[in-house]
């Protein structure tokens, strides 16, 4: 629960000013690590400002955990079901990460604020993975 709250807080910090930063031509490249050793990397490029790359690195799983392709069994299907057209799963993921998602910001529902949406994405990823 604490890690989910920290994820929400940490992720809302850079994205709170993301639209303003993109209008000014600032690239976003931000990394952080949670207490349970989950690493995140967020990137937005001025070349393609409608896309956000989110990479996630998970800690080494317990021996009894069932993993497939570096992720818990069923994680890919859960992500597809949860985020649909908003997310493309890149295969292979960026070096050093278990999962890289390409989020299409142009498909974000108009009534959904970016900070709120991305906080939900980040908070749910450890549960999906």
Backbone as JSON Lines, residues from 0, in Angstrom:
{"i":0,"aa":"X","n":[0.82,-1.19,0.0],"ca":[0.0,0.0,0.0],"c":[0.86,1.25,0.0]}
{"i":1,"aa":"X","n":[1.93,1.25,0.83],"ca":[2.81,2.41,0.87],"c":[3.47,2.62,-0.48]}
{"i":2,"aa":"X","n":[3.93,1.53,-1.11],"ca":[4.61,1.7,-2.4],"c":[3.65,2.24,-3.45]}
{"i":3,"aa":"X","n":[2.38,1.84,-3.42],"ca":[1.39,2.37,-4.37],"c":[1.18,3.85,-4.14]}
{"i":4,"aa":"X","n":[1.12,4.28,-2.88],"ca":[0.94,5.69,-2.57],"c":[2.15,6.49,-3.03]}
{"i":5,"aa":"X","n":[3.34,5.96,-2.78],"ca":[4.56,6.65,-3.2],"c":[4.63,6.73,-4.72]}
{"i":6,"aa":"X","n":[4.23,5.67,-5.41],"ca":[4.22,5.69,-6.88],"c":[3.32,6.8,-7.37]}
{"i":7,"aa":"X","n":[2.15,6.88,-6.8],"ca":[1.2,7.9,-7.21],"c":[1.77,9.29,-7.01]}
{"i":8,"aa":"X","n":[2.38,9.5,-5.83],"ca":[2.96,10.8,-5.53],"c":[4.14,11.11,-6.45]}
{"i":9,"aa":"X","n":[5.07,10.16,-6.57],"ca":[6.27,10.39,-7.37],"c":[5.93,10.6,-8.83]}
{"i":10,"aa":"X","n":[4.96,9.86,-9.34],"ca":[4.63,9.97,-10.75],"c":[3.88,11.25,-11.05]}
{"i":11,"aa":"X","n":[3.12,11.76,-10.09],"ca":[2.36,12.99,-10.33],"c":[3.27,14.2,-10.34]}
{"i":12,"aa":"X","n":[4.44,14.13,-9.72],"ca":[5.32,15.29,-9.68],"c":[5.78,15.74,-11.06]}
{"i":13,"aa":"X","n":[6.44,14.88,-11.86],"ca":[6.9,15.38,-13.16],"c":[5.77,15.63,-14.15]}
{"i":14,"aa":"X","n":[4.7,14.87,-14.06],"ca":[3.63,14.99,-15.05],"c":[2.71,16.16,-14.78]}
{"i":15,"aa":"X","n":[2.74,16.68,-13.57],"ca":[1.9,17.82,-13.25],"c":[2.21,18.99,-14.19]}
{"i":16,"aa":"X","n":[3.48,19.1,-14.58],"ca":[3.91,20.19,-15.43],"c":[4.26,19.73,-16.84]}
{"i":17,"aa":"X","n":[3.98,18.48,-17.15],"ca":[4.36,17.9,-18.43],"c":[3.78,18.67,-19.63]}
{"i":18,"aa":"X","n":[2.48,18.97,-19.69],"ca":[1.97,19.68,-20.86],"c":[2.64,21.04,-21.05]}
{"i":19,"aa":"X","n":[2.85,21.76,-19.96],"ca":[3.51,23.06,-20.05],"c":[4.94,22.88,-20.56]}
{"i":20,"aa":"X","n":[5.65,21.88,-20.02],"ca":[7.02,21.62,-20.44],"c":[7.09,21.26,-21.91]}
{"i":21,"aa":"X","n":[6.15,20.48,-22.41],"ca":[6.17,20.1,-23.81],"c":[5.91,21.29,-24.71]}
{"i":22,"aa":"X","n":[5.03,22.21,-24.28],"ca":[4.79,23.4,-25.06],"c":[6.05,24.25,-25.18]}
{"i":23,"aa":"X","n":[6.89,24.21,-24.15],"ca":[8.12,24.98,-24.15],"c":[9.25,24.22,-24.83]}
{"i":24,"aa":"X","n":[9.03,23.01,-25.28],"ca":[10.05,22.25,-25.97],"c":[10.99,21.49,-25.05]}
{"i":25,"aa":"X","n":[10.53,21.11,-23.87],"ca":[11.37,20.4,-22.92],"c":[11.1,18.9,-23.04]}
{"i":26,"aa":"X","n":[12.17,18.13,-23.16],"ca":[12.05,16.67,-23.2],"c":[11.86,16.17,-21.76]}
{"i":27,"aa":"X","n":[11.15,15.07,-21.61],"ca":[10.96,14.47,-20.3],"c":[11.67,13.13,-20.29]}
{"i":28,"aa":"X","n":[12.58,12.95,-19.34],"ca":[13.31,11.7,-19.18],"c":[13.55,11.55,-17.68]}
{"i":29,"aa":"X","n":[12.74,10.71,-17.04],"ca":[12.72,10.66,-15.59],"c":[12.74,9.21,-15.12]}
{"i":30,"aa":"X","n":[13.59,8.91,-14.11],"ca":[13.67,7.55,-13.56],"c":[13.55,7.62,-12.04]}
{"i":31,"aa":"X","n":[12.95,6.59,-11.46],"ca":[12.93,6.46,-10.01],"c":[12.76,5.01,-9.63]}
{"i":32,"aa":"X","n":[13.05,4.72,-8.34],"ca":[12.96,3.37,-7.8],"c":[12.08,3.4,-6.57]}
{"i":33,"aa":"X","n":[11.17,2.44,-6.48],"ca":[10.33,2.3,-5.29],"c":[11.07,1.51,-4.23]}
{"i":34,"aa":"X","n":[10.53,1.52,-3.04],"ca":[11.16,0.82,-1.93],"c":[11.22,-0.69,-2.14]}
{"i":35,"aa":"X","n":[10.28,-1.23,-2.87],"ca":[10.29,-2.68,-3.1],"c":[11.09,-3.03,-4.35]}
{"i":36,"aa":"X","n":[11.94,-2.12,-4.8],"ca":[12.9,-2.34,-5.88],"c":[12.28,-2.38,-7.28]}
{"i":37,"aa":"X","n":[11.11,-1.79,-7.45],"ca":[10.52,-1.65,-8.79],"c":[11.07,-0.35,-9.36]}
{"i":38,"aa":"X","n":[11.68,-0.43,-10.55],"ca":[12.26,0.73,-11.22],"c":[11.35,1.2,-12.34]}
{"i":39,"aa":"X","n":[11.21,2.52,-12.48],"ca":[10.4,3.12,-13.53],"c":[11.26,4.08,-14.36]}
{"i":40,"aa":"X","n":[10.95,4.19,-15.64],"ca":[11.6,5.15,-16.52],"c":[10.53,5.72,-17.45]}
{"i":41,"aa":"X","n":[10.36,7.04,-17.43],"ca":[9.35,7.71,-18.24],"c":[10.07,8.62,-19.23]}
{"i":42,"aa":"X","n":[9.65,8.58,-20.49],"ca":[10.24,9.42,-21.53],"c":[9.15,9.99,-22.43]}
{"i":43,"aa":"X","n":[9.29,11.29,-22.74],"ca":[8.45,11.94,-23.74],"c":[9.39,12.75,-24.61]}
{"i":44,"aa":"X","n":[9.22,12.64,-25.91],"ca":[10.08,13.31,-26.88],"c":[9.31,14.43,-27.58]}
{"i":45,"aa":"X","n":[10.0,15.5,-27.89],"ca":[9.36,16.58,-28.65],"c":[9.05,16.13,-30.07]}
{"i":46,"aa":"X","n":[9.78,15.15,-30.57],"ca":[9.54,14.66,-31.92],"c":[8.16,14.01,-32.02]}
{"i":47,"aa":"X","n":[7.77,13.27,-30.96],"ca":[6.46,12.6,-30.91],"c":[5.8,12.88,-29.56]}
{"i":48,"aa":"X","n":[5.33,14.1,-29.31],"ca":[4.8,14.45,-27.99],"c":[3.51,13.72,-27.62]}
{"i":49,"aa":"X","n":[2.85,13.08,-28.58],"ca":[1.62,12.35,-28.26],"c":[1.91,10.99,-27.63]}
{"i":50,"aa":"X","n":[3.18,10.57,-27.61],"ca":[3.54,9.27,-27.04],"c":[4.38,9.43,-25.79]}
{"i":51,"aa":"X","n":[4.11,8.6,-24.82],"ca":[4.89,8.53,-23.59],"c":[5.37,7.09,-23.45]}
{"i":52,"aa":"X","n":[6.67,6.92,-23.22],"ca":[7.23,5.58,-22.98],"c":[7.38,5.38,-21.49]}
{"i":53,"aa":"X","n":[6.86,4.28,-21.0],"ca":[6.97,3.92,-19.59],"c":[7.59,2.53,-19.51]}
{"i":54,"aa":"X","n":[8.78,2.46,-18.92],"ca":[9.46,1.17,-18.75],"c":[9.46,0.81,-17.27]}
{"i":55,"aa":"X","n":[9.3,-0.48,-17.0],"ca":[9.23,-0.98,-15.63],"c":[10.19,-2.16,-15.49]}
{"i":56,"aa":"X","n":[10.98,-2.12,-14.41],"ca":[11.87,-3.23,-14.09],"c":[11.44,-3.8,-12.74]}
{"i":57,"aa":"X","n":[11.2,-5.09,-12.72],"ca":[10.72,-5.75,-11.5],"c":[11.88,-6.43,-10.78]}
{"i":58,"aa":"X","n":[11.76,-6.56,-9.45],"ca":[12.81,-7.28,-8.71],"c":[12.82,-8.76,-9.1]}
{"i":59,"aa":"X","n":[13.89,-9.45,-8.76],"ca":[13.99,-10.88,-9.04],"c":[12.86,-11.6,-8.31]}
{"i":60,"aa":"X","n":[12.1,-12.42,-9.03],"ca":[10.95,-13.09,-8.4],"c":[11.38,-14.24,-7.5]}
{"i":61,"aa":"X","n":[10.47,-14.61,-6.62],"ca":[10.68,-15.8,-5.78],"c":[10.71,-17.02,-6.69]}
{"i":62,"aa":"X","n":[11.39,-18.06,-6.26],"ca":[11.53,-19.27,-7.09],"c":[10.19,-19.89,-7.44]}
{"i":63,"aa":"X","n":[9.21,-19.77,-6.57],"ca":[7.91,-20.4,-6.85],"c":[7.02,-19.56,-7.77]}
{"i":64,"aa":"X","n":[7.44,-18.33,-8.08],"ca":[6.66,-17.46,-8.96],"c":[6.69,-17.98,-10.4]}
{"i":65,"aa":"X","n":[5.56,-17.86,-11.08],"ca":[5.46,-18.3,-12.47],"c":[5.65,-17.07,-13.37]}
{"i":66,"aa":"X","n":[6.78,-17.03,-14.07],"ca":[7.1,-15.91,-14.94],"c":[7.13,-16.38,-16.38]}
{"i":67,"aa":"X","n":[6.75,-15.49,-17.28],"ca":[6.79,-15.78,-18.71],"c":[7.33,-14.55,-19.42]}
{"i":68,"aa":"X","n":[8.46,-14.66,-20.08],"ca":[9.05,-13.53,-20.78],"c":[9.46,-12.39,-19.86]}
{"i":69,"aa":"X","n":[9.89,-12.7,-18.63],"ca":[10.33,-11.68,-17.69],"c":[9.22,-11.03,-16.89]}
{"i":70,"aa":"X","n":[7.98,-11.46,-17.12],"ca":[6.84,-10.89,-16.4],"c":[6.02,-12.0,-15.75]}
{"i":71,"aa":"X","n":[5.3,-11.67,-14.69],"ca":[4.41,-12.67,-14.1],"c":[3.42,-13.19,-15.13]}
{"i":72,"aa":"X","n":[3.11,-14.46,-15.04],"ca":[2.18,-15.09,-15.98],"c":[0.86,-14.32,-16.01]}
{"i":73,"aa":"X","n":[0.4,-13.95,-17.2],"ca":[-0.87,-13.25,-17.37],"c":[-0.77,-11.73,-17.34]}
{"i":74,"aa":"X","n":[0.42,-11.18,-17.07],"ca":[0.56,-9.72,-16.95],"c":[0.25,-9.01,-18.27]}
{"i":75,"aa":"X","n":[0.74,-9.53,-19.39],"ca":[0.51,-8.9,-20.69],"c":[-0.98,-8.83,-21.0]}
{"i":76,"aa":"X","n":[-1.67,-9.92,-20.76],"ca":[-3.12,-9.97,-21.02],"c":[-3.87,-8.98,-20.12]}
{"i":77,"aa":"X","n":[-3.43,-8.88,-18.86],"ca":[-4.09,-7.96,-17.92],"c":[-3.88,-6.51,-18.33]}
{"i":78,"aa":"X","n":[-2.69,-6.19,-18.81],"ca":[-2.4,-4.82,-19.26],"c":[-3.24,-4.49,-20.49]}
{"i":79,"aa":"X","n":[-3.29,-5.4,-21.45],"ca":[-4.1,-5.18,-22.65],"c":[-5.57,-4.98,-22.3]}
{"i":80,"aa":"X","n":[-6.08,-5.79,-21.38],"ca":[-7.49,-5.69,-20.98],"c":[-7.77,-4.39,-20.24]}
{"i":81,"aa":"X","n":[-6.8,-3.92,-19.45],"ca":[-7.01,-2.72,-18.64],"c":[-6.89,-1.43,-19.44]}
{"i":82,"aa":"X","n":[-5.97,-1.39,-20.41],"ca":[-5.66,-0.13,-21.08],"c":[-5.99,-0.09,-22.56]}
{"i":83,"aa":"X","n":[-6.32,-1.21,-23.16],"ca":[-6.79,-1.26,-24.54],"c":[-5.97,-0.47,-25.53]}
{"i":84,"aa":"X","n":[-6.61,0.45,-26.25],"ca":[-5.97,1.19,-27.34],"c":[-5.0,2.26,-26.84]}
{"i":85,"aa":"X","n":[-5.02,2.57,-25.56],"ca":[-4.11,3.59,-25.03],"c":[-2.67,3.1,-24.95]}
{"i":86,"aa":"X","n":[-2.48,1.79,-24.89],"ca":[-1.15,1.24,-24.61],"c":[-0.74,0.22,-25.66]}
{"i":87,"aa":"X","n":[0.51,0.37,-26.12],"ca":[1.15,-0.63,-26.97],"c":[2.31,-1.2,-26.16]}
{"i":88,"aa":"X","n":[2.39,-2.52,-26.09],"ca":[3.49,-3.18,-25.37],"c":[4.63,-3.39,-26.36]}
{"i":89,"aa":"X","n":[5.78,-2.79,-26.06],"ca":[6.93,-2.91,-26.96],"c":[7.67,-4.21,-26.68]}
{"i":90,"aa":"X","n":[7.98,-4.93,-27.74],"ca":[8.68,-6.2,-27.63],"c":[9.85,-6.19,-28.59]}
{"i":91,"aa":"X","n":[11.05,-6.21,-28.11],"ca":[11.46,-6.37,-26.72],"c":[11.36,-5.04,-25.96]}
{"i":92,"aa":"X","n":[11.33,-5.12,-24.61],"ca":[11.34,-3.89,-23.81],"c":[12.71,-3.22,-23.88]}
{"i":93,"aa":"X","n":[12.78,-1.97,-23.41],"ca":[14.07,-1.28,-23.37],"c":[15.05,-2.07,-22.51]}
{"i":94,"aa":"X","n":[16.34,-1.96,-22.86],"ca":[17.38,-2.69,-22.13],"c":[17.31,-2.41,-20.63]}
{"i":95,"aa":"X","n":[17.39,-3.49,-19.84],"ca":[17.39,-3.37,-18.39],"c":[16.0,-3.34,-17.77]}
{"i":96,"aa":"X","n":[14.96,-3.47,-18.59],"ca":[13.59,-3.41,-18.08],"c":[12.82,-4.66,-18.5]}
{"i":97,"aa":"X","n":[11.82,-5.03,-17.7],"ca":[10.97,-6.18,-17.99],"c":[9.83,-5.83,-18.92]}
{"i":98,"aa":"X","n":[9.43,-4.56,-18.92],"ca":[8.24,-4.14,-19.66],"c":[8.42,-2.7,-20.12]}
{"i":99,"aa":"X","n":[8.09,-2.42,-21.37],"ca":[8.04,-1.04,-21.87],"c":[6.69,-0.84,-22.55]}
{"i":100,"aa":"X","n":[5.97,0.18,-22.07],"ca":[4.67,0.52,-22.63],"c":[4.8,1.83,-23.39]}
{"i":101,"aa":"X","n":[4.13,1.9,-24.52],"ca":[4.05,3.13,-25.3],"c":[2.61,3.62,-25.18]}
{"i":102,"aa":"X","n":[2.42,4.7,-24.42],"ca":[1.09,5.23,-24.19],"c":[0.79,6.31,-25.22]}
{"i":103,"aa":"X","n":[-0.35,6.18,-25.9],"ca":[-0.77,7.14,-26.91],"c":[-1.66,8.18,-26.25]}
{"i":104,"aa":"X","n":[-1.08,9.34,-25.95],"ca":[-1.81,10.4,-25.24],"c":[-2.96,10.97,-26.05]}
{"i":105,"aa":"X","n":[-2.89,10.84,-27.37],"ca":[-3.98,11.37,-28.2],"c":[-5.25,10.53,-28.05]}
{"i":106,"aa":"X","n":[-5.13,9.32,-27.5],"ca":[-6.3,8.47,-27.3],"c":[-6.83,8.53,-25.86]}
{"i":107,"aa":"X","n":[-6.25,9.41,-25.07],"ca":[-6.69,9.6,-23.7],"c":[-8.1,10.2,-23.71]}
{"i":108,"aa":"X","n":[-9.01,9.63,-22.93],"ca":[-10.38,10.17,-22.9],"c":[-10.36,11.66,-22.53]}
{"i":109,"aa":"X","n":[-11.17,12.5,-23.19],"ca":[-11.12,13.94,-22.96],"c":[-11.46,14.35,-21.54]}
{"i":110,"aa":"X","n":[-12.23,13.56,-20.83],"ca":[-12.62,13.92,-19.46],"c":[-11.62,13.43,-18.43]}
{"i":111,"aa":"X","n":[-10.55,12.79,-18.85],"ca":[-9.56,12.22,-17.94],"c":[-8.34,13.12,-17.89]}
{"i":112,"aa":"X","n":[-8.0,13.65,-16.71],"ca":[-6.8,14.48,-16.57],"c":[-5.55,13.63,-16.67]}
{"i":113,"aa":"X","n":[-4.47,14.16,-17.23],"ca":[-3.26,13.37,-17.45],"c":[-2.64,12.9,-16.13]}
{"i":114,"aa":"X","n":[-2.57,13.75,-15.12],"ca":[-1.98,13.33,-13.85],"c":[-2.8,12.22,-13.24]}
{"i":115,"aa":"X","n":[-4.11,12.37,-13.24],"ca":[-4.99,11.35,-12.68],"c":[-4.84,10.03,-13.42]}
{"i":116,"aa":"X","n":[-4.84,10.07,-14.75],"ca":[-4.74,8.86,-15.55],"c":[-3.42,8.15,-15.3]}
{"i":117,"aa":"X","n":[-2.3,8.89,-15.34],"ca":[-1.0,8.26,-15.18],"c":[-0.78,7.75,-13.76]}
{"i":118,"aa":"X","n":[-1.35,8.42,-12.79],"ca":[-1.28,7.9,-11.41],"c":[-1.97,6.55,-11.34]}
{"i":119,"aa":"X","n":[-3.12,6.42,-11.99],"ca":[-3.84,5.14,-12.02],"c":[-3.02,4.07,-12.71]}
{"i":120,"aa":"X","n":[-2.37,4.43,-13.83],"ca":[-1.54,3.46,-14.55],"c":[-0.42,2.97,-13.66]}
{"i":121,"aa":"X","n":[0.32,3.89,-13.04],"ca":[1.46,3.52,-12.21],"c":[1.01,2.72,-11.0]}
{"i":122,"aa":"X","n":[-0.07,3.13,-10.36],"ca":[-0.53,2.42,-9.18],"c":[-0.96,0.99,-9.5]}
{"i":123,"aa":"X","n":[-1.46,0.77,-10.69],"ca":[-1.96,-0.56,-11.02],"c":[-0.9,-1.49,-11.6]}
{"i":124,"aa":"X","n":[0.2,-0.96,-12.14],"ca":[1.2,-1.81,-12.77],"c":[1.78,-2.87,-11.83]}
{"i":125,"aa":"X","n":[2.2,-2.54,-10.61],"ca":[2.72,-3.61,-9.75],"c":[1.69,-4.69,-9.48]}
{"i":126,"aa":"X","n":[0.42,-4.36,-9.49],"ca":[-0.62,-5.38,-9.27],"c":[-0.83,-6.23,-10.51]}
{"i":127,"aa":"X","n":[-0.69,-5.62,-11.69],"ca":[-0.84,-6.38,-12.93],"c":[0.38,-7.26,-13.19]}
{"i":128,"aa":"X","n":[1.54,-6.76,-12.8],"ca":[2.78,-7.51,-13.01],"c":[3.05,-8.3,-11.79]}
